[in-house]
């Protein structure tokens, strides 16, 4: 029996490419308490928030029924913030939508309107 011996003269190399995470974060186009900045959105958010929530959801590309699911408005706000690279966190979104839900809804509607 003869055995062949193979000598490995070089090892595979791994190249790590470094990259920088872009810090191109934006801010909301209006403050959460700037409800009177757009009177139409403010009135809709005050008197028929379910309609405004459905419109915000549909304009974002989600189902009109989304706002009726528990926690969905927090997720929608997070998704809108993420889509437009707006700084913040899920915790921030939770605080706004838990403490000031109508103001947060109006802010999302104004953001969508300002960004087209």
C-alpha positions in Angstrom: 0.0 0.0 0.0 1.3 3.4 -0.9 0.1 6.6 0.7 0.3 9.9 -0.9 1.1 12.9 1.3 -0.2 16.3 0.3 1.5 19.3 1.8 -0.6 22.4 2.2 1.7 25.4 1.7 -0.8 28.2 2.3 -4.0 28.5 4.3 -7.2 30.1 3.1 -7.3 33.8 3.9 -10.3 35.7 5.2 -10.6 39.3 4.3 -12.6 41.5 6.6 -13.9 44.6 5.0 -14.7 47.4 7.4 -17.6 49.6 6.8 -19.1 52.6 8.5 -22.7 52.7 9.4 -24.2 55.8 8.0 -25.2 58.4 10.5 -27.6 60.1 8.1 -30.5 60.2 10.5 -33.3 62.7 10.2 -35.7 64.1 12.7 -39.5 64.2 12.5 -40.7 67.0 10.2 -42.8 68.3 13.1 -42.9 67.8 16.8 -45.4 65.3 18.4 -47.3 68.2 20.0 -47.5 70.3 16.8 -51.0 69.1 16.1 -52.3 72.5 15.0 -49.6 72.7 12.3 -52.1 70.9 9.9 -55.7 71.6 11.0 -57.2 69.0 8.7 -55.1 66.2 10.2 -55.7 67.6 13.7 -59.5 67.6 13.3 -59.5 64.1 11.7 -57.2 62.8 14.5 -59.4 64.4 17.2 -62.9 63.3 16.0 -62.3 60.3 13.8 -58.9 58.8 14.7 -59.8 55.4 13.4 -60.2 56.8 9.9 -56.9 58.7 10.1 -55.1 55.5 11.5 -56.4 53.5 8.5 -55.2 56.2 6.1 -51.8 56.3 7.7 -51.5 52.5 7.6 -52.6 52.3 3.9 -50.3 55.2 2.9 -47.5 53.2 4.5 -48.4 50.2 2.4 -50.1 48.2 5.2 -53.6 46.9 5.6 -56.4 49.3 6.6 -57.2 46.8 9.4 -53.7 47.1 11.0 -54.6 49.9 13.5 -57.2 47.6 15.1 -54.5 45.0 16.2 -53.0 45.4 19.7 -49.7 47.2 19.6 -49.9 47.8 15.8 -49.7 51.6 16.1 -46.4 51.3 17.9 -45.1 49.0 15.2 -46.4 51.3 12.5 -44.7 54.3 14.1 -41.4 52.3 14.3 -41.7 51.2 10.7 -42.4 54.8 9.5 -39.4 56.0 11.5 -37.2 53.3 10.2 -38.3 53.9 6.6 -37.4 57.6 6.7 -34.3 57.1 8.9 -35.7 59.2 11.7 -33.7 59.0 14.9 -35.3 57.4 17.9 -36.0 54.0 19.4 -38.8 51.5 19.9 -39.0 52.7 23.5 -39.6 56.3 22.3 -42.3 55.0 19.9 -43.9 53.1 22.8 -43.9 56.1 25.1 -45.5 58.4 22.4 -48.1 55.9 21.3 -49.0 55.0 24.9 -49.1 58.4 26.4 -50.1 60.6 23.5 -51.7 58.3 21.0 -53.7 60.9 19.0 -50.7 63.3 18.9 -48.5 60.5 17.7 -51.0 59.5 15.1 -51.2 63.1 13.8 -47.4 63.3 13.8 -47.2 60.2 11.6 -49.9 61.6 9.2 -48.0 64.9 9.0 -44.7 63.1 8.3 -46.3 61.1 5.5 -47.8 64.2 4.0 -44.6 66.2 4.2 -42.6 63.4 2.6 -45.1 62.7 -0.1 
